[in-house]
Amino acid sequence: MLKEKIKQLAQDYQEEAILIRRHIHMNPELSYEEVETGKFIAAQLEKMGIPYEHGIADNGVVGLIKGKNPDKKIIALRADIDALPIKEANDVPYKSKKEGIMHACGHDVHTASLLGAAKILKDCENDFEGTIKLLFQPAEERLPGGASIMIKEGALENPKPTSIIGQHVHPPLASGKIGLKPGIYMASADEIYVSVKGRGGHGALPQDCIDPIVITAHIITALQQIVSRNANPAMPTVLTLGKINSTGGSTNIIPNEVKLMGTFRTFDEEWRGEAHKRMKKMAESIAEGMGGSCEFNVIRGYPALYNNPELAINTKQWAIDFLGEENVVDLPLRLTAEDFAYYSQVMPACFYRLGTGNQEKGITSPVHTNTFDIDEDCMELSIGLMAWLAVKELGN
């Protein structure tokens, strides 16, 4: 039985997957700089006898596993490979060797999982029909996102998959479980850069100045009304201004300029565009009305991530069959963003969460923190489930 064979192979290859994960964790590389990571992935595929192309989106790798009747159906599996500019605080044997760079978002797990699943699938190539495309994607953490570049450079062509599946670590979920949500799942994410200009001067003589700090305070308060009074409450929207700084201000000095940086997130693409216009108009009007000026720039980031309902429901059922119903949970909307969303815009996609936490072992730190780690017992489940989902989506 194929399921039992995959489970046995996952058990056999778990230790190797853990070692691969540790190697990648110790040697992290930032977005658009994953030179050695790409070479390592290519070398692993070479050892498995899996044909691949290296250099898509500079450091991306695409592999192909062909089963019987390879043209019958083609599907894709994706893993991201980049790390974050964070100094690791964990005291573990596989701690990052690179000062200030860390796999704090689990992309080492994603890469090792896909390599482990690839090894299982290669061993099972005579047991299924169709072709599995392996996407090892760089630069998920920085705009414009490696997924968009992979798509532009033809990673989804020759051969063209009909669907794609990806996963992401999830520390709040216990190791041994997965979670997913059909339909809209993750938010779009845009970057906001604002410059408010006035006329600086002595803090005791505000009548001789145009105070950009006061103008900025009005803008910040007013912008939040875009969310609280205009957004559909059934479709969450978040506006967060995370950085404010002035040029030349002090206790008794009114500065000439104040700069803001922030993020805008929503699930509704039509409202997203409308909100950009409303925010810009409001900020510029307030500044002008108070005698100053405002430059309001929005850099469009990743779109909302949409899990194809049919594929997501099937994935849930296949996961229950592989793991047991008690180990597959439903997830709520999530206002974080992922460039996997680009794939979901062009083909049926499913993005699920891999449980990696373990409270008894003290493994509870969230992603993007300097103490993030995983319960490595999850690797057996991860490589086995991904292989199982692939053959099921192929129709085997």
N, C-alpha and C positions, 0 to 999 in steps of 0.2 A: 504493500500500500504506500503510495507516494507521500502521504502526510507523515507516516511513521518513519519513512526513510529520511525525510527532511528533518524531523525532530532528532533523529539519531545523529545525522551529520552536524546539526547545530550543536549538539552536545560534544561531538568530537572536535569541532573547530572553535569552540568557545575560547579556549586558552589562547589560541593563535590570534583570535580577534581582539582579545584583551591586550596582548603584546603589541599588536598593531596600533591599537588606540593609545597605548602608553607612549609608543615611539612618536606618534603624531603630536600627542600632548606635550612631550618634552621639546619638540621642535616646531613651535607655532610660527606662522607667518601671517602678516597683516593682509588685508584686502588688496588685491592687485599686485601682491608681492609673493605669491605662493609658488615660487620657482621650484624649490626643493620638494615641497609637498606634491606638486604635480609629477615630478620625476619619480618620487617614491611610489605613487599610485600606479604610474605606468609600469614600473618594475614589478609590482605585485601582479598586475594583469598579465604581464609577460610570463611570469612564473606559472600562472594558471593556464597558459595557452589560450588566453582570450584576446582576440584582435582588438586594437584600440587606435584612436587618433589623439595625439597629444598636441596642445597648443591652441585649441579653440578658446576664444576670450583670453588669449595669452597663456594662461596656466591651467585651463580646463582640460579634462580627459573624458573621452567618450568611448565606451567599450560595447561590444556586441556579443551576445550569447545566442547561438542559433540552435533550436531544438529540431525535431523532425518537422518536415513541411514548414520551413521557416517563414514563408510568405503568407501563411494562413492568417496570422494576426501579429501585430508588433505593438509592444507596450514599453514604457520607460520607467526607470527607477532613478531617483535623484538624491544626491547628498551634496551639501556645501562643505567647503574645505578651509575657509579662512578663520583667523583668530582675531582677538580684540586687543587694543592698547591698554591692558590692565596688568599690574604687577601681582603675580600670584603670591598668596599668603599661606597656601597649604604646605605642610611639612610631610611630603610623601616622596617615595623613591622616584616617581615619574614627574616630579615638579618641573615646570618650564625652565629650560636652560637659557632662555632669552629674557633679559631684563626688560620689564615693562610690557611684555607681550604674553598673552595667555589664552588658551582655549576655554574661555569663560562662558561660552554659549553652547558648548557641546558638539561643535562641528567635528571634533576629533572622533566623537562617538558615531556621528552620522557617517563619516568616511569609513571608519573601521567596520561599521555595520554593513554598508553596501559592499565592501570588499569581502566580508564574510558571507553575505548572501550570494555574491557572485561565485564564490568557491563552491557553495552548495549547489547552485543552479548549474554550474559547469559539470559537476558530478552527475547531475540529473538530466543532462541535455537529451538523452535518449528516452526520457520518460514523459516529455511534454512536446506539444506542437506549438510552433510560433517562434518569435524572436524577442529577446529582452535587451533593451538599450540601457546602458549604464551611464548616467550623467554625473560626473564629479565636477561640480561647479564652483568657480572662485567667486570671491567678492560679494557675498550676501550682505555683509555688514555696512557697505558704503554705496551711496548713490553713484551711478544710476542703477547699480545692482547687477551682479554677474549673470543673473537669469536673463535679463533683457539683452545682454550682449551675446550670450550663448544662442538665443533665439535668432538674433540678427545675423549671426555668423553660421547659421545652418545646422545647429546641433539637433534640431527636430526634423531634419530632412535626411533622405538617402541612408537608411529607410525612415519613413515618417511614422512615428507611433500614433496610435489612436487614443491613448490615455496615458496618464502619468501618476505615479504614487511617490510620496515623500513622507519623511517623519521628522520629528523634533523632540529632543529631550524635554522632560517636564518634571522638575524636582518635587512639586506638590503631590504628584501621583507616585504611589509606592512602586518600587521595582517589582516586576511581574505583571503589571497592568498596562493597558493602553487606553487612550480616550480619543474621541473624535466627535465632530458635529457636521451633519449634512447642511448644505446651503451656505449662506454667508457665514464666515467663521472669524476672519481677522480683518482689521481695519486698514484703510489706506493711510499713508503717512507722508505729510508734506512738511518741508522746512520753511520757517518764516524768518525773514531778516528785515528789521525795521530801523531806519535812521530818522530821528526827530531832531530838527535843527531850529535853534533860536538865536539869541544874541546874549552872550555872556557878559559878566561884569561883577561888581562888588555885591556880596550877599546882603549887605545892609541897604543897598539902593536898588531894589527890584523894579522900581518904577522906570529905571533907565535901561532895563533889560527885557528880553523876551525869554522867560524861563522854560527851557526844554524839559526840565524835570517835572514841573507842574503839568505841562502839556502831555508828557508821557503818562503821568498818573491818570489823567482823564482818559487817555487812549486805552490803557490797560483795563480800566473799569468798564469802559464802553464796549470793548471787544468781547468781553465775557457775555454781554447781552446777545451777541450773535448766536451763542450756544443756548443760553437760557430762555430766549424769547423768540427764536426763529427755527431752531432745529426740531425735527420730529422727535418727540420724547421716546417713541417706540424704536428709534434707530439711533443709538448712542453716538454722541459727538464730543470730542475733547479738544480744547484749546489750552495749551500750557506754554507760558512764556518762562523759559528756564534760565535766561541770563539777561541781566541789565547792567550796563556800565556807561559812565559818562566820560567825556574827553575834557580833562582839565579842571574838574570840580573839586571843591574842598569845603571845609566848614563855613568859610566866608566867601566862597567863590561860586558864582552861578556859571555853569559850563556853557559852551556853545552847542554841544551836541550830546544826545543820548542814543545809545544803540540797544536794541532788543533782539533776542533770538528765541525761537520757540518751535513748537510742533503743533500741527493741526491734523486730527484723525477722525475719520468717519467710515461708515459702511455703505453710504449712498453716493454713487458716483455723480449723479445729477446735482444733488445738494452740495457735494464737494466743490464743484465749479462755481455754483451760486454763492457759496460762503466765501470763496476767495474774492469775488467781486465786492461783496458786502463789507468784508474786513478792510480791504484797500480803500474803498470809498469813505468808510467811517473814519479811519485813521487820518486820511489826508484832509477830510473836511474839518475835523476837530483841530488839527494843527493849524490849518489856514485860518479858522475862526478865532484862534488865540494869537494870531500874528506870526506864527512860525511856519515851518514846512515839514513834510514827512515823505520819505521814500519807503514804500511798502512793497517788498518783494517776496513772492511765494515760489519756491522751487518744488515742483511736483515730484513726489517720491513714488513709492510702490502703490499700486492699486489695491483695492480690497481683495481678499482671498476668498474664492468661492469654491466650496467642495461640491462637485457634481452630485446631486442627490442620489441618483441611481448607483453610481460608483461608491459613494460613501456608505449607503445602506448595505450594498454587497460586501464592502470591506469589513463593516461591523459584523456581519454574519459569518464571514470567513474567519475573522479573528476569534469570534466566539467558538467556532468549530475547532480552532487550533489551541486556544487558551482556556476555554471555559467561560460561561456567561458572567461569572462573578469577577472576571478579570478584564472586562471590557465596559467602560463607562462612557456616559454622555457628557459632553463638555459645553459650557456656555460660550457666548460671544467673547472675543478677546480683542482688546484695543491695541495690542502690540501689532507689529507689521512684519511681513516676510516677503522676500522677492520671489518666492515660489508662486506668489499671486500672479506673476506674469505668465507662467505656464497655465494657470487656471483660466486665464483670459483667452487662450487659444485652443484649448482642448479639454475634454473631461479630466478632472484632477481630483485627487484625494490626499489631504495632508493630515496625518494623525499624530498624536502625542505618545511618546514612549515614557512610561514611568521609570524614574531613575533614583527616587528618594528612598531613604531608609532611616527612620527616626531612631531605631535601636542602635544603629551604627553611627548616629550623629550626622548623617548625610542629609542635610535639609537646606543648605544655602541656595538662594535663587540664582538663576542665570544672570550674567553680567556683574557678578560680584567676585571679589578676589579670593573667596573661599569656596567657590563652586566646585563640586565634584560629583561623582556618580557612584551608585552601588554597582560594581562591575558584574554582579550576577545577572544584570539585565541584558548582558551581551548575548547570552544564549537565546533568550526570547527574541531579541532584536534581529539577529541574523536569520533565525529560523522563520519568524513571522514574515519578514520581508520577502524571503524566498517563496513562502507559501502563498502570499498575496499575489506575487507575480504569476505563478503558474495558474492560480484560480482566475485571475483577470484574463489570462490567455484563453481560458475556457477549458482547462484540463481538470 
